[in-house]
Amino acid sequence: MPHWTGSVGVGVCATGVEYLEEPALAVMLGEFDPADFSMLPLLRTPENLETIGHDAYYFAVVHGDPANNRIQDLIEGLSARVSSGFVVGGLSSARGDTAQIADEIVSNGLSGVLFSDRVKLATRLTQGISPLGPRHRVTTANKNVIGSLDHRPALDVMKEEIGEELANNLRLAAGNIFVGLPVQGSDTGDYLVRNILGVDPQNGLVAIGEHVSAGDTLLFCRRDRQTAEDDLLRMLAAIGAQLDGPIRGGVYYSCLGRGQHMFGTPHREMELIRDTLGDFPLVGFFANGEISHNRLYGYTGVLTLFG
C-alpha cells in the first residue's frame, strides 16, 4: 500500500533547482520493506507520544505545524523514543494556512515517517552563520530582554562586536546580525540562531527571539554568503564520507532565510549540493524552522541521504 508524507512551503526544492513564491510540486518516490518503516500518527500534544514505543524505530523524518505551541516538546519527546535520538524535518511555511500530508491532509501537529535501523541513511546540518567574537555570559535578563552581558550593558557589548559602521547605524544590522545560543553538550559546536528583535539605547537592553536567564551563554553572529557556502561545503564533505556507497535519494530542509536570499542567486544552494555529491534524486522545501536531532533551528539546512 502506498503512503505519502510531506508539507506545504512558500518554496520547494529538488535536484539542482529551487522554486520560491511560485506554484510548484516536488515529489520523490521511495520503496522500503513494510517492516522497515511506519507512518507516524499525528502528534498534537506530548501525551500522544505514549502511542509510540521506546526504541521501536531508529530514526524519524517529520513535518510540523508552527502554530502548535508544543512543537519543541513534541520534537524532544519523539527524539527520546527513537534509538538514534535523531528526528529531522521542517516546519511548514505558507502565506495562508499551513498543512502537512500524512496519507491525508493534517495540521496543528507533528507527522512523518519512522524508519528502522535497517534503512541505511546519513544526516548533517549546516549553520551558515559565523560568530563575530567569543561567548558572553548573560548576567541579567527578563524573559527575552537581556540587560547585561559579562556585567556590562548588553547593547555596549553588541556594539563592540558588530563594528563601528553597524554600531553607528543599528538599522543596517537588521537581518545581518543575530544571536547564537550554544547547544549544551554538542560536540560539533552547534548553536541555535535567534533574531535580534530590538534594542533600547537609553538602558542598554537587547531583545532577542528566545527567553534566556542569568548564567546562559550567547555569542553574536553575522550572516553572509561566503560563510554560508563554506559551511555548506564542509557539511557536504562530511556527509559524503559518512554514507559509504551510492546515494539512492535525499531530503533537504532549508530555512526561508536561505536559498537565493543568502546565496545571492537562485538555485545556488541546490547546485552546490548536486555538484558536490552528484545528480541523485533530492526533494525538500524552505521551512519556517528546521529540525535536527532533538532541536528546532533557524537559518540552517538539514540534509538526509538514503543509501
PEFENBEL-V432811 format. One record per backbone hydrogen bond with DSSP energy under -0.5 kcal/mol. NH is the residue of the N-H (numbers start at 1). CO is the residue of the C=O. E is the energy in kcal/mol with one decimal. If there is no record, write none. Layout:
# PEFENBEL-V432811
nh:NH co:CO e:E
nh:NH co:CO e:E
This chain:
# PEFENBEL-V432811
nh:6 co:101 e:-1.7
nh:8 co:99 e:-1.8
nh:10 co:286 e:-0.6
nh:12 co:19 e:-2.2
nh:13 co:284 e:-2.3
nh:14 co:17 e:-2.4
nh:15 co:282 e:-0.8
nh:17 co:14 e:-1.5
nh:19 co:12 e:-3.2
nh:21 co:10 e:-3.1
nh:32 co:30 e:-0.5
nh:36 co:33 e:-2.9
nh:37 co:34 e:-0.7
nh:38 co:114 e:-2.1
nh:40 co:112 e:-2.7
nh:43 co:110 e:-2.6
nh:44 co:42 e:-0.6
nh:48 co:45 e:-1.8
nh:49 co:46 e:-1.4
nh:50 co:47 e:-1.5
nh:51 co:48 e:-1.7
nh:52 co:49 e:-2.1
nh:53 co:51 e:-0.5
nh:55 co:81 e:-1.6
nh:56 co:53 e:-1.1
nh:56 co:81 e:-0.5
nh:57 co:81 e:-0.6
nh:58 co:115 e:-2.5
nh:59 co:115 e:-1.7
nh:60 co:86 e:-1.5
nh:61 co:113 e:-2.4
nh:62 co:88 e:-2.9
nh:63 co:111 e:-2.9
nh:64 co:90 e:-1.9
nh:65 co:109 e:-1.6
nh:66 co:64 e:-0.6
nh:68 co:65 e:-1.9
nh:69 co:67 e:-0.7
nh:71 co:68 e:-1.4
nh:74 co:70 e:-2.2
nh:75 co:71 e:-2.3
nh:76 co:72 e:-2.5
nh:77 co:73 e:-2.5
nh:78 co:74 e:-2.5
nh:79 co:75 e:-2.4
nh:80 co:76 e:-1.7
nh:81 co:78 e:-1.5
nh:82 co:78 e:-0.8
nh:82 co:79 e:-0.7
nh:83 co:57 e:-2.5
nh:84 co:58 e:-1.7
nh:85 co:82 e:-1.2
nh:86 co:58 e:-0.5
nh:87 co:85 e:-0.5
nh:87 co:293 e:-1.4
nh:88 co:60 e:-2.5
nh:89 co:291 e:-1.7
nh:90 co:62 e:-1.2
nh:91 co:289 e:-2.6
nh:92 co:64 e:-3.0
nh:93 co:8 e:-1.3
nh:100 co:106 e:-2.7
nh:101 co:6 e:-2.2
nh:102 co:104 e:-2.9
nh:103 co:4 e:-1.7
nh:106 co:100 e:-2.7
nh:110 co:43 e:-2.2
nh:111 co:63 e:-2.5
nh:112 co:40 e:-0.7
nh:113 co:61 e:-2.6
nh:114 co:38 e:-3.1
nh:115 co:59 e:-3.1
nh:116 co:36 e:-2.7
nh:119 co:116 e:-1.4
nh:120 co:118 e:-0.6
nh:122 co:305 e:-1.9
nh:124 co:303 e:-2.2
nh:126 co:301 e:-2.5
nh:130 co:222 e:-2.4
nh:132 co:220 e:-3.2
nh:133 co:220 e:-0.7
nh:136 co:218 e:-3.3
nh:138 co:216 e:-3.4
nh:139 co:148 e:-2.3
nh:140 co:148 e:-1.3
nh:142 co:145 e:-2.8
nh:144 co:142 e:-0.5
nh:145 co:142 e:-2.0
nh:146 co:144 e:-0.6
nh:146 co:206 e:-3.2
nh:147 co:140 e:-2.0
nh:147 co:145 e:-0.6
nh:148 co:140 e:-1.6
nh:149 co:152 e:-2.8
nh:150 co:137 e:-2.8
nh:152 co:149 e:-1.6
nh:154 co:147 e:-1.8
nh:155 co:204 e:-1.9
nh:157 co:153 e:-1.7
nh:158 co:154 e:-2.3
nh:159 co:155 e:-2.6
nh:160 co:156 e:-1.9
nh:161 co:157 e:-1.5
nh:162 co:158 e:-2.0
nh:163 co:159 e:-0.9
nh:167 co:163 e:-2.5
nh:168 co:164 e:-1.9
nh:169 co:166 e:-0.9
nh:172 co:169 e:-1.7
nh:173 co:170 e:-0.8
nh:174 co:170 e:-0.6
nh:174 co:171 e:-0.8
nh:176 co:173 e:-2.3
nh:177 co:173 e:-2.3
nh:178 co:221 e:-2.4
nh:179 co:194 e:-2.5
nh:180 co:219 e:-3.6
nh:181 co:192 e:-2.9
nh:182 co:180 e:-0.7
nh:183 co:190 e:-2.6
nh:184 co:182 e:-0.6
nh:186 co:183 e:-1.7
nh:192 co:181 e:-2.8
nh:193 co:191 e:-0.5
nh:194 co:179 e:-3.0
nh:196 co:177 e:-0.5
nh:197 co:195 e:-0.7
nh:197 co:207 e:-2.1
nh:198 co:207 e:-1.5
nh:200 co:205 e:-2.3
nh:204 co:200 e:-1.6
nh:205 co:200 e:-1.5
nh:206 co:146 e:-1.8
nh:207 co:198 e:-3.1
nh:208 co:144 e:-2.5
nh:209 co:195 e:-2.2
nh:210 co:208 e:-0.8
nh:212 co:143 e:-3.1
nh:215 co:138 e:-3.2
nh:216 co:213 e:-2.2
nh:218 co:136 e:-2.2
nh:219 co:180 e:-1.9
nh:221 co:178 e:-2.7
nh:222 co:130 e:-2.6
nh:223 co:176 e:-2.1
nh:224 co:128 e:-0.6
nh:228 co:224 e:-1.9
nh:229 co:225 e:-2.6
nh:230 co:226 e:-2.7
nh:231 co:227 e:-2.4
nh:232 co:228 e:-2.2
nh:233 co:229 e:-2.5
nh:234 co:230 e:-1.9
nh:235 co:231 e:-2.4
nh:236 co:232 e:-2.5
nh:237 co:233 e:-2.1
nh:238 co:234 e:-1.8
nh:239 co:235 e:-2.6
nh:240 co:236 e:-2.1
nh:241 co:237 e:-1.5
nh:242 co:238 e:-1.5
nh:243 co:239 e:-2.0
nh:244 co:242 e:-1.0
nh:245 co:243 e:-0.9
nh:248 co:246 e:-0.6
nh:248 co:306 e:-2.8
nh:249 co:306 e:-1.3
nh:250 co:281 e:-1.5
nh:251 co:304 e:-2.4
nh:252 co:283 e:-2.1
nh:253 co:302 e:-2.4
nh:254 co:252 e:-0.6
nh:254 co:285 e:-1.7
nh:255 co:300 e:-1.5
nh:256 co:287 e:-1.7
nh:258 co:255 e:-2.1
nh:261 co:258 e:-1.4
nh:262 co:259 e:-0.7
nh:263 co:259 e:-2.8
nh:264 co:260 e:-1.2
nh:268 co:265 e:-1.2
nh:271 co:267 e:-2.8
nh:272 co:268 e:-2.1
nh:273 co:269 e:-1.4
nh:274 co:270 e:-2.3
nh:275 co:271 e:-3.2
nh:276 co:272 e:-1.6
nh:277 co:273 e:-2.6
nh:278 co:274 e:-2.3
nh:280 co:278 e:-1.5
nh:283 co:250 e:-1.8
nh:284 co:13 e:-1.7
nh:285 co:252 e:-1.1
nh:286 co:11 e:-2.5
nh:287 co:254 e:-3.2
nh:287 co:285 e:-0.7
nh:288 co:91 e:-2.4
nh:290 co:297 e:-1.6
nh:291 co:89 e:-2.8
nh:292 co:295 e:-1.9
nh:294 co:292 e:-0.7
nh:295 co:292 e:-1.8
nh:297 co:290 e:-3.9
nh:297 co:295 e:-0.6
nh:301 co:126 e:-1.9
nh:302 co:253 e:-2.6
nh:303 co:124 e:-2.3
nh:303 co:301 e:-0.5
nh:304 co:251 e:-2.4
nh:305 co:122 e:-2.9
nh:306 co:249 e:-3.2
nh:307 co:120 e:-2.5
